[in-house]
Every structure is written in C-alpha cells, then in structure tokens.
Amino acid sequence: MDAVLPTPVFARKNIVFASATLCCLLWGSSYPAIKSGYELFQIATNDISSKVVFAGYRFVFAGLLLLLLALAQRKPIGRLSPRQFGQLTVLGLTQTAIQYTFFYIGLAYTTGAKGSIMNATATFFSVMLAHFIYQNDKISYNKALGCILGFAGVMIVNFNSGLQDFHFVWNGDGFVVLAAFILSAATLYGKRISQTVDPMVMTGWQLAIGGVMLVVGGYITGGTLAVPSVKAAAILGYLTLLSSVAFALWSLLLKYNRVSMIAPFNFLVPVAGTVLSAIFLGENILEIKYAVALVLVCSGIWWVNKVSGKQAR
C-alpha cells in the first residue's frame, strides 16, 4: 500500500479560506489606512510630493521585509543578472512608483469606499490586456460577461441621485482607475519575469526599488514627511506589514492550491475596502448605488475567474 503523504498546511480547505480572506481584508483595509495616514501625518490634500514620500517609505520597508523573509527561506535574493535587475527596475518604476503615485493622489480626492470599487477595475483590465498579449488567454464568454458586469458597477457608483447626475473627478476617480490600468499592465510584465526570478524575491526588489524612486522623487519636488505621533508611525508600520504579510500568504496559497480556487477571493477586496472605510472613516455607504455597484463588481470578478470543470481538474 502506498504511503499517504500529509496535506500541506496551506492546502487544507479551512486554512485556505481563512488565509485568503485575511489577505483580502488586509488589502481592503489599505484604503482607510492610507486616508487615515494623510490625516495623522498632516499631509494636505494638494500636497502631492509629501503623499509620494509617504508612499515611498511604505514600499521601501515592505520590500526590505519581503527580501528578509526570502533570505530566511534561503532564497537567493542577490543572484540577479544585469538583465534581470534591469527588468526589476522597470517593474519597480511601473508597478510601484508610477502606479502608486496615481493611486495615492487619486485616493486623496475620492472616498475610500469609492476608491476600493474603482480600483477593482484592475482585474478587468488584466483580462482585456491578456487577450491581446497571450494566445492561450483569449476573452471567453465568462470573462466578457465579468468585464461588462464589473465596469457597469464602476459606472453606477459614480452616479449621485439619478442617472442624469454623473459625478466623476478626474484627479480622484480617474487617477485610481488609471492606477488600476497601470497595475494590470505591470502585473502581466511581472508574470514574465517570475518565470526566471522567485516571485517573493521579485516583489521584494520591485517594491524596494520603486519605493526608493518615490522617496527620492517626492523629496526632490518639495515633499516632506515628519512623524508627529505614535499613531502616525503605527499606521505606516501597518501599511508596511499588510503589503508584505498579504503577499507572503497569497504566494503560499498559490503554491499549494489551484489558481481557480484562490483567485475568486479577490471579490472580497472591494467589499472590505468599502465596509472598512465606512467603519473607520465614517463614510456613508448606505446609498443603494454602493450595494448595486458592489454586487456587480464582485459578480464580475467571480465570472472572470470562473473556469469549466475540465480546467479545474
């Protein structure tokens, strides 16, 4: 009789559900945490440079934490060819520096609840971009339906009291959507790099490199960042930890489970972002448009990740 091998911890169903949910709650909590950070660090709404510095420190620390974690797991964090380091620099510039510049600015001019819903468009942009880049990842009926539902939800959340009252702030809502598009494009580029570089090492380096770019760029353009209180330091520490912890957990889940089992949990991110923004920022989410938008966006994410029975085996 063949020996029965023990099931890895991160392949047990209850652990999978709990860990995936925790990751999505952490990512969702970043919306109110960032907006709270602006207040605690006393960063004015129009002080773009200081926002960039704030974002930069978060990702420098998060990147270093991931590299230390990779080192603890005996992963080769320094064995990079000049070509690989160049690729990671480009990824850090796009996925961290440019993307989060738009995201942090956009979030200052919109609500956390609305921003979490708008940022979910990254999933749908990835589906559309993959259609043109990969021969084996064309848009199917499920993916097309998911994208339609998702973008419909994003449109609905921008209406106020009626269908004739459309409110879309370009440097707020628009920047969040633009950040989502940049993230989806950079993620596809990162997927190619991950074929030759360990995903944790790749993410650690690109966060650290992109974070340094943000810090330098922010200071050069006149930004400052003082730590006025313990609460301010705590919120920066929390944002740093949620980035590194969520990624490390998500990587383990993907290592031991099918993507089709893990990916649908992404629908929890806009839900968590919306609910937590209401709890911690006091934002009003009791309008019907938020419920409809969340249902459509979450349904869209579920549909684009839905696979047939044959693919799931």
Buried (B, 14 or more C-beta within 10 A) or exposed (E): EEEEEEEEEBBBEEBBEEBBEBBBBBBBBBBBBBBBBBEBBEBEEEBBBBBBBBBBBBBBBBBBBBBEBBBEEEBEBEEBEEEBBEBBBBBBBBBBBBBBBBBBBBBBBBBBBBBBBBBBBBBBBBBBBBBEEEEEBEBBEBBBBBBBBBBBBBEBBBBEEEEEEEEBBEBBBBBBBBBBBBBBBBBBBBBEBBEEBBBBBBBBBBBBBBBBBBBBBBBEEEBEBEEEEEBBEEBBEBBBBBBBBBBBBBBBBBEBBEEBBBBBBBBBBBBBBBBBBBEBBEBEBEBEBBEBBBBBBBBBBBBBBBBEEEEEE
